[in-house]
């Protein structure tokens, strides 16, 4: 590369960094972007070089859309971003013995998928084992196992990971299969653009002439009447043609607001599976699994501290670990003090609910809601009028506490873990069909989490 080209690239990168300051803090620009070099542009791909792989990882995880946007505005055309890999660098980022070829990666990305999501690196626990098993069954036999499959749960619990894993697994088995992953927001934006440009025929061909459609965050179709109408006909076309549909939302279908009833009824035709916040054991396993991607050692007590303090969001859990690893890499020293960890993660830790909810608190509040005696709730006797309220209490214990299945069962008259698991699945399924039950459980949950 000649010196003139190098100087031009340096100037161009300075301009991109200046543009980025409109959407990213100057402190972040100085820390993460000034050390980066722009070393070339090939086939509308911006080629960047990082002094350490942690910079690449951090930018790709946190700032990639902003970099693409700023670069595209500066150069006046749509661009992609790629990082130059120096074989001498010791990767502390993704360590993989088998990297996909560029052609395979391009095919995967064109389907809206990310290769980093797989069933192998999804940590399965009691909070998600039913959803994970259903997802794997769909991936093994599209349109034969469960159709549609509807995954639901709060933000950051792994819905997108499972959906992407389904897509990657299917394409790995059959690269010729026509598959598309998209968020409902992307679907809506493409639909509006197709109307504006008169490309509805191509739009419908893209989404109706495929074998598998994975559509994430379906709740964002709420209130968008024309998009709902379009998706209704897309759904019918695929379902009638025995094509696999996988959907995700932040609530069970029956709890989704401002969506047409005919859409909701179709979402319930197949199987609905809930993903709950993970317990302490699963959170710790997630951290250990994620740490395998780094050439960094972190003490067990620190991982346990993070797992204990960040309880409800897997994305935040992984973000906390990423932050620690970035800090260790940049400062070239280990973290041994829990006080230092707490200081580094104070914003993530501070947003976690501080209240501790016990099984007894749940039992008593459910007893109050159903007007039954606490002694009957915890009794070993089988009383038919108590059976359903007891299942509700078990479900809430799984959702709101970190106790294991066995520990919860023991608190309900010495019942086993299988009884608790059955209760969890039964209540999840009934909530999807019964809005009144959904509302009652929501009310009890709010009382438990707000009371002091």
N, C-alpha and C positions, 0 to 999 in steps of 0.2 A: 504494500500500500504506500503511495507516495505522500510526501509531506503536505502537499497542497490539499489532498483529499482528507488527510488526518486533521488539518486545521479547520477545514470546512465542517467536518463532523463534530469537532469540539464546539464550534460556534453554534451549530444546529442543536446540540445537546443542551448548551447554555440557554438557548431560546425555549426549548421544551421545558426545562426546569423553571424558567420564568413563567411560562404559561401554567405550569402545575401549581405555582404559588397562589393561583386564584382559587384552588380547591383543596390544597394541602398546606399545612402549617410550614412556616419557614424552618422551624426546628427539625421537622421531619425531612424536609428537602435536604438540609445540610447533613443530616445523619445518614440518610439512606440513598440519596440520589447524586450528591456531589462526588462520591467515590466511584460512581458508575461511568464507564466510557462507552460512547457510541462509536463502533468500529466499522460500521458498514450498513448499507441498505441493499437488499437483494430481493427481487420479485415482490416488492411492496412489503417486505419484512424488515423491521428495524432490528439490527443485530447489536446487542449490548454485551459488555464484558464487566463482570463484577470482581472485586478484589478477593472476595470470599463467598462461597456458595450461600451463606446465610443471607446475604443481600438479595440474591436472586429469589430465595424462598420467601423472604419478607415482602418484597415488591409484588411477586406473583400472588401471594395470599391476601395482601391488603390494598395494593394500589394499581393493579394491572389495568382495570377499566379506565382509570384516570390517565395513565400513561398512554394508552391507545388513543383516548380522546384528545389529549393535548398534542400528540404527535400528528394525528390526522388533521387537526385544525391548522397546525403550523404548515404542513406540507400540502394541504388541500385535497387529500384523498384518503380513502380507507386503508389503514395499515394494520399489520400484526406485529407482535413483539416476540423475539427469540433471544435466548442468551447463548453466547459463545462458551463452549466447554473446553477448558484447558485440561488435557489429560494429566498434567502434573498436579492439578488441584486435588486435594483429598476431600471428597464429598462428605459433608456432614448433613446433607439434605437427604434426598430419597436414595437409599441404597437398594439396587435391584440387580440381581444376577442376570436377568433377561430383559433387556430393553426392547420395546416394540420397534419395528422398522418404521421409517418416516412415513411410508405409504400407509401402513396400518394405522399409525397415529392420526394421519390426516383423515382417513375414513371414519375413525371413531369420533374425532372432533366435529366432523361435518354432520354427525347425527346428534350433536348437542351433548355428547358424553365426555367425561373426564376419566382417563385410565386409572387415576389413583383410587377410585372407588371400586371395591370388589367385595365379594362375600368373605374372602380370606382375611381381610383386614377390618371386618366389621365385628366388633366384640359383642357376642350374644350373651344376654343375661335374662333373668326372670322378667325384667321389664319389657323385653322385646322379642322373646323367643318365639311367640306365636306369629308375630309379624315377619320375623326373619325366616321362619319355616315356610310361611305362605309365599314370601317373595322368591325363595329358592325353588319352590314347587312350580311357580309361574315361569321362572327362567328355564327350568328343565322341560316343561311342556306348555309352551305358550298357547293360549286359547282353549286349553284342555283341562287345566287344573281349576283355576278360579278366574272368572271373567264377568265384570271387571274386578280387579283387586283395588280396594280403597284403603290406603294407609293414612292414619291420622294421629296427631299428637302435637304438643307445643313446639315452639321454635327451637331448633338446635338439638333435637333428640335423635336424628339419624334417618329421617324420612327420605331426604334427597340421596343420602348414601345408599340406601337400599334400592331406590329406584334406578340410580345409576348402575349399581351392581347388577341388577336385572338386565339392563341394556348391554352392559359389557359382556356379561356371561352369554347372552343370546348371540351376540355378534361373534364372539370367540368360537362358538360352536358352528355358526353358519354365517359367513361374511356376506352372503348374497341376500340375506333377509332384509326386507325394507323396514327400517325402524327409525323412530324419531323421538328424542326427548326434548321437551320444551316446557317452560313455565307458562301459566295461563296469561301472565302479563305479556310475554313474548308472542303468544298466540294472538292475543288481542291487537298488539301493535302491528303484527304482520297482516292481520285481517283488515285493519284500517288502511294500511299502506296499499293493500291489494285493491280495495275499493277506490282509493284516490288515483291509482295508476291504471285502473281497469284490468287488473291481473287476477280476478277472482278464479278464473279457470285454472291457472297455474297453482294458486293457493290451495284450492280444493283437491287438485291432483296430488299435491305434496302431502296433505293430511288424510285424504280418504283412500288413496291407493297405496297403502302401506300395510305391513303385517303386524306391527307392534307400535302403539302410541303410548308414550309415558308423559303424562302432563302433571306438573308439580304446582303446588299452591293454588288449587282450584278455587279457593275462597276469593281470589282476586277477580273472578268473573262477576262477583256480586254487584248488582246495580247496572251492569252493562248489558242492556237488553238485546242489542243486535249481535253482540259477541256470544251471548248465551244461545240465541237462536241458531247461530252458525255452528256452535259446538254441539248443540242438540242433534242437528242433522249429521254432523261428522260422527258423533257417537253412534247414532243409529246405523249409518252406512258401515262402519267398522264392525259393530256388534252383529249385524245381520249377515256380514260376510265372514263370520267366525274369526275375526282378528282380535288380538289381545289388546286390552286397554288397562292401563295402570294409572291410578290417580292418587294424589295426596292432598290433604288439607289439615288445617289446624284444629278442626273439630270433626266429630262424627257427621255423616251426611245430614241427619235429621236436625242437627244443631246449627247448620250453616244458615246465615242470614242473607236475605235479598237474592236468593237463587230460586228459579222457577221450580215448582213442585215436580214437574215432569222430569227435570234433570235430577233432582234429589232421588226420586224413585228409581231412576236408572242406575245411579251410583250404588244403590242398595241391592241391585239384582245379583251381584256376585258375593264377594266376601269382604267384610270390613275388619281391619285389624289395628288395634291401638298400640302406640309406642309410649310407654310411661317414662318418667325420669328414672335414671339408673340408681341402684343402691350403692352403698359405699364400696362393696367388693368389685362391682362392675366398673365403677368410676376409677378405681385404682388399676384395674386390668386395662382400661382404655389408655391411661397415662403410660403404663409400661409398654403397651403395644405401640403407641405413638413414639415413644423414646427410642425404639429400635431403628427408627429412620435417621437417627443422629449418632454421630461418633462422639457422644458426650455422656458422661456419667453423672447421675444425680442421686443423692442419698435417698434411701427408702423413706426416711422420716419426712423429707421434703415432699415426696410424692404423696405420702399419706396426709400431710398437712393440706395440700391442694385438694385432694379428693374429699377431705372432710369439710372444707370451707366452700367449695363450689359444687352445689348439689343438684341443680335443676336444668343445666344446659350443657350438653356435651361440647358444643362449639366453643363456649367460654372456657371449658375445661382444657380443651386442646389449645385454645388461644393463650391460656396462662402458661402452658408448657412451652409453646413457641416463643413466648416473650422471655422466659428464663433461659432457654437455649440460645437465643439471640444475644442476651446480655452476657452469658458465659463466653460465647464465641468472640464478641467484640472486645471484652475486657480481659480475655485470656486468663481467667481465674475461676475457681469453683465457688459456688455459694454454699456455705455451711450453716449460716444462721437463719433460723425461722423468722426472726425479726426483719432480716433483709428481704426474705421472700415476701413477707406481708407488706413491706413498703413497696416493693416492685409491683405487686398485684393488688394494691389497695382499692383501685377502682373496680376491679372484678369482684373482689371479696365483699366490698361494701354494698353491692346490689343484691347479695344473696339474702333470703329471708333468715332473720336471726332466731325466730321463734322455733322452739322444739315442740313438736306435736307427738304425744304419746298414744299408744294403742288404747289405753284406758279412756283418754279424752275422746277419742273417736267413738268408742263403744257407747259411752254415756250420751254423746250427742245424737247418735243414731237411735238409741233407746228413747230419747226424748222425742225425736221426730216421728217414730212409729208407736209411741205410747206403750212401751213394753218395759219389763223390769230388767235391770242390769244383771241380776242374779240368773235370770233365764238366758241372757245373752252369753254368759261365760260358763253356763252349765254343760255338763257332759251329756245330759239328756237330749234326745231328739224330739223337739216340739215343733209341729208343723207350722204354727203361727209365727215362730221365731226364725225359721230357716232362711227366709228371704232377707229380713233385716240383718241377720248375721252375715249373709253374703255381701250385702252393701257395706257393712263395717269392715269386712276382710278386704274388699276392693279398695276402700279408702285407706286402709292400713298399708296396702301395697303402694298406693299412689303418693301418700303423704309422709311415709316414714322410710327409714333405711333398714328396717328389720327384715331378716330373711323369711322365706316361706315357712320354715319350721318354727321359727320364733313366733311368727304371727299365729300359726296353728295352735301352738302351745297356749297362747293367751285366750283362745276360744275353747276352753274345756279340753285341752290336750289333743286337738285334731291334727292330722298330718298335713304335710306340705301339698299333697295332691288335692286335698279338700280346698285349700286356699287358692291354688291355681285354678281349680274348677270354678270357684266363686268369682275370681278375677275375670275369667273368660265369659262366664254367664252374664255378669253385670255389664261388661263391655258390649256384648251383643245386644242385650236388652235396652241399653241406653241408646243404641243406634236406631232402635225401633220405637222407643217410648219417650217423647219429649218431656212428659211430666216427671219421669224418673230422672232424666238428664237435669232438669231444673232443680229437683230436690237435692241431688248430689252436689250440684254446683252451689246451692245455698248452704249446705252443710260444710262444704269445703271453704267457702268464704268466711263462715263463722269461725271455723277452726283456725284459719290463717290470720284472721284479724283480731281474735280475742287475745287478751294478755294474761 
